[in-house]
Amino acid sequence: MTLTQRFATTCIHAGQHPDPYSGAIMTPVYFTSTYIQEGLNQHRGFEYARTRNPTRDAVEGNLAALEGADFGIAFASGLAATQAILELLSSGDHLVLGDNVYGGTFRLVDRIMTRFGLTYTQVDTSDLAALRGAIQANTKLVMLETPTNPMLGLTDIAAVRSLLGEMGTAALLAVDNTFATPFNQRPLELGADLVFHSTTKYLNGHSDSIGGVAVTNSADLSERLHFIQNAAGAILSPMESWLILRGTKTLHLRMERHNANALEIARWLEARTDLKAVYYPGLESHPQHDLGKRQMQGFSGIVSFDTGDAQRTRRMASAFKIFALAESLGGVESLICHPVSMTHGSVPEADRARLGITDSLLRLSVGVEDVHDLLEDLERALKA
Ligand SMILES: *Cc1c(COP(=O)(O)O)cnc(C)c1O
C-alpha cells in the first residue's frame, strides 16, 4: 500500500477494489468453482476456486492490513487456521502451548496432532521462567493467547520474543489475537511471526458466520500456509468472505463500544460488595494492568466474574433478559456463559481449579447495546 492509512480507513477499504466489470463499489460474492482460460497456460491468475477466489482474496488483503501484515490466508474456521499453522511442523517437532488456550486448540493438539508425531508442553506463557524451561532443542513453535479465556490473563508478547531471541531457538511465535482484535493489540508489531484469529468472533462481529485467518509478514510462511490452504483444502467460502468484509467495515466502531461498555460493566461489578472477584485487564486491580496498558490500546469486551456461590451463579445464568445464555463471543449482542458447564467442561477439574475456573464463575461477552440496559439486566440477575 502506498498510502499510510489509519486503522478506521483500513477497516473500510483495505483489500477491496471496485468491480472492474461494473464499477460496483462492493466486492461481489464470486460463486464460482472454476475460471475460463483463454488458452493453454493463459489465465488471469485464477484456475480453480479452492486455490483462489476473488472474494477471498479481498478479505485476506483486508484482514492482513488490519494486523499490519503483508499476507493473509483465510480458512473455514478458527480451528482450521490453527491446524494449518500446526501443519507447518513435522513429526518429531515439539510445540509449546499456553496452558489456558481455547479448548478446541488444546483438543486439536492433544487428540489429533500428537497422532502424527508432534509432541507438546503446556505452560503458563505469562511466566517467562516457566516458558524458558519448556523450550526444547526441537521446539519449532510457541503458540499462545493473550488475553486468555475466561480468566483474562495476559502474556507479554515482546518479552516472549526477546526470550526466544536470547535462547537462539528457531521456534516461531504464533499469537491467537481473537480476544483482543487488531483494534486493541497488534502482535506482529510486538515480534510475533504469525497471528491467527477465529473471525467468527469480533472480526465478523455479527454472529452469522464461522471463519479463521492467519497473517504474517514472512513471504516464506505465507507461501507455506497458502500451500497448506490449497493442498489440505479447508478454505473460507466466498459467502463467508463477504460477510467478514461486511463485518470489518465497522470493526473500529464496534470495538470502541465493546471496550467502553465492558470497562463500565467491570467497574460497576467491582464496586459491588457481593462478588468474590472480577476479571478484566482494564481494571487497575488486574495484576497485569500495567502490561495491558503497554501492550493494548483497549481491553476488549470480555469480562468474567465470580460470585463465590455456585448456587447463586446457576440461578443468575437463566435470569438475564438481554444477555443471552450462549457459547461464543464477540458479536454485537451481549452473551453470558457459564464456562464450567459450557465451554470448559472438558478441562480436567484439577486444571480448572488451578486456573480459577470455578463453578461460580460467569463470563460476559459485552455487546454494543446501551450500557444502561446491560447494567439493569445484570442488576436484575444478581438479585435473582
Ligand atoms: C472460537 C475460538 C477459536 C476457534 O475458532 P472457530 O472459528 O470456532 O473454529 C480459537 N481461538 C479462540 C480464542 C476462540 O475464541
The ligand as an SDF file (V2000), in Angstrom:
LIG
                    3D

 15 15  0  0  0  0  0  0  0  0999 V2000
  -13.5980  -19.5220   18.9770 C   0  0  0  0  0  0  0  0  0  0  0  0
  -12.1420  -19.5030   19.1590 C   0  0  0  0  0  0  0  0  0  0  0  0
  -11.3030  -20.3060   18.3900 C   0  0  0  0  0  0  0  0  0  0  0  0
  -11.8350  -21.3190   17.3840 C   0  0  0  0  0  0  0  0  0  0  0  0
  -12.4650  -20.6940   16.3270 O   0  0  0  0  0  0  0  0  0  0  0  0
  -13.6450  -21.3600   15.4540 P   0  0  0  0  0  0  0  0  0  0  0  0
  -13.9460  -20.2980   14.4580 O   0  0  0  0  0  0  0  0  0  0  0  0
  -14.7630  -21.6650   16.3910 O   0  0  0  0  0  0  0  0  0  0  0  0
  -13.0730  -22.5900   14.8430 O   0  0  0  0  0  0  0  0  0  0  0  0
   -9.9280  -20.2050   18.5690 C   0  0  0  0  0  0  0  0  0  0  0  0
   -9.4120  -19.3550   19.4900 N   0  0  0  0  0  0  0  0  0  0  0  0
  -10.1910  -18.5710   20.2540 C   0  0  0  0  0  0  0  0  0  0  0  0
   -9.5580  -17.6650   21.2530 C   0  0  0  0  0  0  0  0  0  0  0  0
  -11.5750  -18.6150   20.1210 C   0  0  0  0  0  0  0  0  0  0  0  0
  -12.3360  -17.8450   20.9030 O   0  0  0  0  0  0  0  0  0  0  0  0
  1  2  1  0
  2  3  1  0
  2 14  2  0
  3  4  1  0
  3 10  2  0
  4  5  1  0
  5  6  1  0
  6  7  2  0
  6  8  1  0
  6  9  1  0
 10 11  1  0
 11 12  2  0
 12 13  1  0
 12 14  1  0
 14 15  1  0
M  END
$$$$
